[in-house]
């Protein structure tokens, strides 16, 4: 192919992938593959400038405007950033900056001061404030004209509707909308249950959320906003003269600005920050795909200037790809605790973001069918942050001629029972809940797990062993093991000591708190938080057993879906028999979960925003252990709200309802010194 043909092909290919990625949210290639195509085109056009066309992807920024929203003309263009992939790229960037400064000033420049930030993996948003009031929010669009998504943006946490001080005139604030990892997992789990297509990654889920036509749907996506810059600023407004100062100023105006943002010196400083960002990456509640370095001095920024696409004074340093290609060797399935049969892929092992992956989820059969993934396909696998590895989709061009469409199983791969379809056909379920060995194994694993009955020494392997010998058959059989001591001792790797330890642990589990017991039963939709709410409300297992739908829905945080599930669970004869048997065997979930202290007795506390000083889980558990209630939403009953950076609608509601708001530090100050460590 001659360079002209190659450039033409690259342009078409990049455009095609842009449409798939931005407009349809169904990427076919990985981000790094896209970057490679783009870099190749940019390089070709650099060597042969005559090949550059006005409609080349290198000449435009951003995604395609969608027709459903009104257009919004940005006050200043929303540019892109040049990418650096290697240390040398960063050094070259720093050299370019220094050269530009010395050309301008005629002086040799010492180390340049850069402000460094996280590179959020989300969707950029431009917020226009007129006289301090949010007037418009718009996506980037083609960089000049974006989509007006104002009602949607108002539901995004961290988008101030009003600035903290009076700023006369027009101010554009730019930043990124992201979906937190835990929200992403929850939303995808729910979509799977409802038979809907799962989102490929939090970025697509956030982008789809911002582009909803009904802003209530945006609100359900629980999005967050982080600011990183400004566009137009009012004439005469005194803003700081450095990027770092600007970020501080934005923070004061009420915008969430990440605390990791800092000043460094030269290329070395940038690289050291990139290293730190990579370290903290998995601990952050949202995804980042790199770091951004910006010349700190804004006068210097102006003198260095822009290309048509990006500022010359800033660079994005991208992390190694979190996606990779590999061959799918086989499609297997897993039978879960509730009988859900889910497919997963056995892969030719491949390194993704530093970790070797040999298995990845395919979510469910509907999803598998939709993606048309076949054995023998080359597939894109993705491991984004802590999100479980998944198969994004096949690379159609590389499909072997022999690859046949995959057919979902009709019968349970473990017990052979005919499977039933549920949830818009998405979920295949083995209905043999009482005898299917896989379900019994998973139920026992869950029952014995840390967060439930916490039976030490009873993990996956021991359960499999005891099941295979017929010593375990169901949950009650666990409490009959004490009569089988002699037999257990003879088992492989058990011995006298481990057997006695195990039996003691099982005995101790008989008096676990009611909340742990209810969680351990593995009732659908009853996670540890709901189990705690139920235990608190009913106090005793007896009262819980005799409840009904109306009482269940009266409990704050328990919705009709969970109430129906619980009512049906309680009405089932098998479940009733199960509880009777457990009681007969001496299981006595302790009725009153006595708090270990009363620091927060009678108080209801809500945590919101990004918590940097402690984890939400630890703080909530601590509040409960001190007699308080940790709630998920703010109401008049809330005693106080603890708000970290990025707090949004809950913070607004608290202010509206005059509920006291504490910072993380103020919350910590409430605790005696010896308790502070307990929640970290
Ligand atoms: S600054 C003129 N800072 O990355 C410079 N961008 O390709 C404008 N992004 O469209 C961008 N984190 O959506 C900047 N800390 C950060 C960022 C960031 C993520 C996104 C942004 C932009 C893209 C650049």
Boltz pocket constraint, residues with backbone or C-beta under 6 A from the ligand:
constraints:
  - pocket:
      binder: B
      contacts: [[A, 79], [A, 80], [A, 81], [A, 82], [A, 117], [A, 118], [A, 119], [A, 120], [A, 121], [A, 122], [A, 123], [A, 124], [A, 125], [A, 175], [A, 176], [A, 228], [A, 229], [A, 292], [A, 311], [A, 314], [A, 316]]
      max_distance: 6.0
